[in-house]
Structure formats: C-alpha cells, structure tokens
C-alpha cells in the first residue's frame, strides 16, 4: 500500500488503541527492524491491532517472520515496479516536482543522523503528510529522524512514543541538540538500558522515560554442547560492529589454535574491506564471511562462544540470542549494552573497548577451556531468560493500555505513573563474579 492510501483509521473492536510502528525501512535486515517485528508479533497475538509503516520500500518481501495479521504499509515506494511515467500535463509536472524534491536535502533531519542519506525533501514531505493525518491510536517511531518529524507533525491526537535503540552518547552533536529540543513533546520515551533511562531523565526533566529492553524472539532454543571449535559474530558489515578489530584479534590466535574457525554472519558496505583484511592476515581458512542467513539460530547452536566487537551498541540482541543457545560471550565493554547484560566472569568476559589484544586474550581463555565455556553457557541461558518475550512484552502492553486510556492523548508528556511498564523488569546486573557463581552452583 502506498503513501496516499495509508491513512485509514479503523476502530479496534476490543477497545484497545491501534498501534502503529513507523520504521525507516521495514523491508531491511537490521536489528531494530527485527526487534520491532518481534514486538508487533507479540502484540497482535495478544489481540491488538498493529500496523507497520515503512517510510521507504526497496524490496518486495519482508525479511523477518511477521504475523500475517500485522498490516504493512509504505509511505514512499522506491521500487522500479511501483512507478510509471506520469500521464498528461499534471502527471509530467508531478514527476518533475518529485525529481526536484528528491535532489534537495532534508530540511528537518540533522546531517549527523546515521540514516541521513536516506532522507531528502520529497521523502520528508511525504512523511510529514502521513504524520499530520494521524488522529487516533498510538504511534511508535523508531529512530531519531522519525522521532523528530513525529514530534513536530504528529499533533492531531495520536499518542506518541519515541524509541531509542542507541545510547545518547553515540549520537552526533546536531542530533543530540534536536533530541533536547523535541523529545519532551512525546508521551513517553522508551530506552533499552537503565543507564540510558537515567541519562535521558536528566536530559529531559519532566518527560516520561521508560526502560523496556528488546526481547529475543524465543527462548526455546537448541543449546550448544561447546564441543565445536567455532566462534560466531553477527551484524551488519558496518564500522559500528568492529569486525575490522575482530579479524586482527583472531590473527593473534591462529598459531596456538589453528583448528578454530571464526564465522561472521551479515552483509553490508564493508565486505570488500573486511575480505582484504582477511587476506592481509592470511586467514583464508580461519575467518569466514558467511553473508546473511535466515537460519542464524541453527548456526549459533553449532558454535562454542559468541564474540561482540562493536564500537558502540544500543542493546545487542544477537548477543542475547546467542546466550539463549548457552553460548558464553566475549565482548568489548563498549557503550552501552554489553555490561548492562553480561556479568564479567559469569556468563561472559568483558574487555576494554577497541583493544584487539585484550579481545584475543579473552577469546583464547574460552578456546582453551571447554569446561569454562559450559559453565558460562549455563549462566548465559539464565541471563537470556530476563529478555524473553514473556518477560518484556507485557511492559509494552501496560504502556500502550495506559496511553490509549488517557483522554486527549498525544498532546503532552509527564504522564501520571499509573501502570509502570518497567516496574517488573529485571534490574541491571551488578553482581560480583563470586556471588553469581554461588547463585548458579
């Protein structure tokens, strides 16, 4: 469904408000897309009416499992099959105008936004028209650019929730400035970690900030037996994921552990550079770029530990999914995420950020000790349970029920507490290794 057809508003017979998630590209493969679809699946299975709205569309098919009851709509369809030359004077004028707007930069999106290159004046105008049409239900926007537009233009009565999937400090200064200027207009700002919640509460006095971590799609996973000599990393092949640090770290281990293999799953713009790095270190048989897979759970079950080499994170969901397979983790202690999940020495090993030598030493520790991998794997499963659907998704239902039940929703912030959507979530882990080992004994 294209943008001009998108604004219908059907009443939910259950009396619950309709929930719309606005994504930049619902047909992509990113972690935010996957976690939002997990949320949508859970809500629709619980009887909610849910719609995914894709700002842009480049592919024909959704890349992750999605309940067929979730409606999917598009604002700007960029597929060649979606466009034919305009007919008559009016059609040609529209084509000309669209071309001119497409060439002009976005007016309301700061250039420091990570997705800035996907926005132009035409996309911006179409999104503003869509947001301005909303007059009921709940709108969840899922990245700063979309949050900024919703804060300014979704003012017709829809309740607004801004999701933040990255910690505040990773945003560029122009994005941070716009966050300070606009996020106080939301009915709630949802963040992933306790540290994020504290930071945003200080940044936005009087604004309701809730901590609701993303949920793994399932806890019913095949556990690793920790016998294989395989380590796994996964993520988009972008600088953020730090695979350019991981590959040299692995090179330090080949002489001592020649029969171990590192498998990196994902696709992205840095594939050529990473392949060159593998060749530079003569790792042809030791480090494999596996590309995208639809069966990552199966590949995780084959591994013996997981590696997170990111320069920064929001909440690393693939890492938590790996833990649900009983995989211990070696991770850079980057902002934010790993240390909010892992307890060093219990379910994983945290090392100083961007330190390949330390990363190599911790990987070697797991590679040389199967019993340690197994012990940490048991603890990892227990940690992952805190991020299961049954633990997380009721918090979204509580928040949406409260926002939908308030008269005049969508026009303010600092709502009365009511149901606390984050009150029953597990607190961040600050246990010592000895105390946690005693707990798991």
PyMOL commands that set and color helices and strands:
alter all, ss='L'
color gray80, all
select helices_A, chain A and resi 3-5+31-45+80-82+88-103+116-118+121-133+144-153+168-170+173-185+194-203+239-241+243-251+271-280+296-302+317-324+338-341+356-367+370-387+389-404+433-440
alter helices_A, ss='H'
color red, helices_A
select strands_A, chain A and resi 19-23+50-57+71-77+138-141+159-163+188-191+209-211+230-234+261-265+287-291+305-308+328-332+348-351
alter strands_A, ss='S'
color yellow, strands_A
deselect
rebuild
show_as cartoon
